[in-house]
Structure formats: C-alpha cells, structure tokens
C-alpha cells in the first residue's frame, strides 16, 4: 500500500504565539513489537497549521512529500514528536464515553467497548524506551493512495 498522509486530531490549546515547536510525524517499522528508531518517512507541521479542537472533530493533515510505500507482511507505526509538552492529541479509552460533535467539556456518546484497530498505543519520553497502553487508542485516519490503472504515463506527447 502507498500512503499520502495521516490525519491527526489535536486537542485544544495549541497557541502558535507561544509554541515555536513543529510537530513531526514519522513512519517507522516495528522492531520486536515496539516502534523502531529509524524513520522511513517523515513530515512536519508548523504550530500555525495545527487545528486544535475541544471535541476532536477537526483533523490536522500530516502530508508526506511523496507517497510512502508500506510492504505487506511488515508491521509499521507512526510516531508523533514535538518539543512542546502542552500539545495533546485526541484518543479514546476503553470503558469511557466517546465525544460527539456537539460535546465540549463532557463526552455524551456511547461507552467505548472495543478498540477499532488491531494494534497498540505506545508512549515514550525519549523516543527510545516505549510503554504499551492496551486500553487507549489515538484518533487518526490514514489516507491511502488510489491509482487509476487505466491511465498510462507518457514522457512526451
């Protein structure tokens, strides 16, 4: 599969006037069940381009400069990095309520009873040592490339 971008849902409070740190998104292979240390692709978003949301319904697109090929049979992850400890991202926790588009401070949606994806959320303070959290998931959308096989590429006309 080829991916072009990942939509990430940031929490409120991202203030570009006080935040000078970009957010970096890296695609990495998994190594022995944990995020590896080598990025195969990365992109960054400046603070002014981050959409923070009080209810997790407006994404920030982390777009790669060219499509990223992910080989079948290989586990991958994406890692978000920033020098700002005030940046938050939306996620869910098993047993808690989901936010609806009209919710602001208190979620009123259904109880989250299962994880939507096969995978784990890992947390790290140094991008080297990782701790798995089996009860939480990050809110994201991976945007795959779609190619039109009926069209042909031509160098010259």
C-alpha positions in Angstrom: 0.0 0.0 0.0 1.0 3.6 -0.6 0.0 6.3 1.9 0.0 10.0 1.2 -1.0 11.5 4.6 -2.2 10.9 8.1 -5.0 13.0 9.7 -4.2 13.6 13.4 -6.8 15.1 15.8 -5.0 17.6 18.2 -6.5 18.8 21.4 -7.2 22.5 22.3 -4.6 24.9 23.5 -2.1 24.8 20.6 -1.2 28.5 20.5 1.2 29.4 17.7 2.2 32.7 19.5 3.6 30.7 22.5 4.5 27.5 20.7 7.6 27.5 18.4 7.9 23.8 18.0 6.8 21.9 14.9 5.1 18.5 15.2 6.9 15.8 13.3 5.2 12.6 12.1 7.4 9.7 11.3 6.6 6.3 9.7 8.8 3.6 11.3 8.9 -0.2 11.1 8.2 -2.1 14.3 11.1 -4.0 15.9 10.3 -6.9 18.2 6.8 -5.5 18.8 7.9 -1.9 19.6 8.4 1.2 17.4 11.8 1.1 15.8 14.3 4.0 15.9 14.7 4.6 12.1 12.1 6.6 10.2 11.4 5.6 6.6 9.4 8.8 6.0 8.7 12.0 7.9 6.7 15.2 7.6 6.3 18.2 9.9 3.6 20.7 10.6 4.2 24.2 12.0 2.3 25.3 15.0 0.2 27.8 12.9 -1.1 24.9 10.8 -2.2 22.7 13.8 -6.0 22.6 14.3 -6.8 22.2 17.9 -10.3 21.0 18.8 -12.3 20.9 22.0 -14.1 17.8 20.9 -11.8 16.0 18.5 -13.7 16.7 15.3 -11.2 18.7 13.2 -8.1 17.0 11.9 -4.7 18.3 11.0 -3.3 16.7 7.9 0.3 15.4 8.2 1.1 15.1 4.4 4.2 13.4 3.1 6.1 14.9 0.1 5.6 11.8 -1.9 3.6 8.6 -1.4 5.1 6.2 1.2 5.2 2.5 0.3 4.4 0.1 3.1 5.2 -3.5 2.3 2.7 -6.2 3.2 3.6 -8.5 6.0 5.6 -5.8 7.8 4.4 -4.0 10.8 4.7 -0.2 10.8 3.8 2.6 13.2 3.6 6.3 13.1 5.3 8.4 15.7 4.4 12.0 16.7 7.2 14.1 18.0 7.3 17.7 19.4 9.4 19.7 21.8 6.3 21.2 23.3 4.8 19.2 26.2 1.5 21.2 26.0 0.4 19.6 22.7 -2.2 16.9 23.1 -3.9 14.6 20.7 -7.4 13.0 20.8 -7.8 9.4 21.6 -10.2 7.0 23.4 -10.0 4.9 26.5 -11.9 1.6 26.8 -14.8 1.9 29.3 -15.1 5.7 28.8 -17.6 7.7 26.8 -17.0 8.9 23.3 -17.2 12.6 22.4 -19.9 13.7 19.9 -19.6 16.7 17.6 -21.7 18.9 19.9 -19.8 17.9 23.1 -17.4 20.5 24.6 -16.3 19.5 28.1 -18.1 16.3 28.9 -18.5 13.4 26.5 -22.1 12.1 26.0 -21.5 9.4 23.4 -21.6 5.7 23.7 -19.3 3.7 26.0 -16.2 2.6 24.2 -16.3 -1.2 24.4 -13.7 -2.3 21.9 -10.7 -1.0 20.0 -11.3 -0.1 16.4 -7.9 -1.3 15.1 -5.5 -4.1 15.7 -2.6 -2.5 17.3 -1.3 -0.8 20.4 -0.7 2.7 21.6 2.9 3.3 22.7 4.1 6.2 24.8 7.7 7.4 25.2 9.5 10.3 26.9 12.7 9.8 24.7 11.6 8.0 21.5 13.7 5.1 22.6 12.0 3.4 25.5 8.4 2.6 24.8 5.4 1.6 27.1 2.4 -0.1 25.6 -1.1 1.0 26.7 -3.7 -1.6 25.7 -6.6 0.4 26.9 -6.1 3.6 24.8 -6.1 4.4 21.1 -5.1 7.5 19.2 -7.7 9.2 16.9 -6.3 9.2 13.3 -7.1 8.5 9.7 -4.5 7.0 7.3 -5.1 8.3 3.8 -4.1 5.7 1.2 -3.2 6.5 -2.4 -5.6 5.3 -5.1 -4.1 4.8 -8.5 -6.0 4.7 -11.8 -4.6 1.6 -13.6 -6.4 2.5 -16.8 -4.3 5.7 -17.3 -0.8 5.4 -18.8 2.2 7.5 -18.0 3.8 9.2 -21.0 7.1 11.1 -21.0 6.3 13.2 -24.1 3.3 13.9 -26.3 
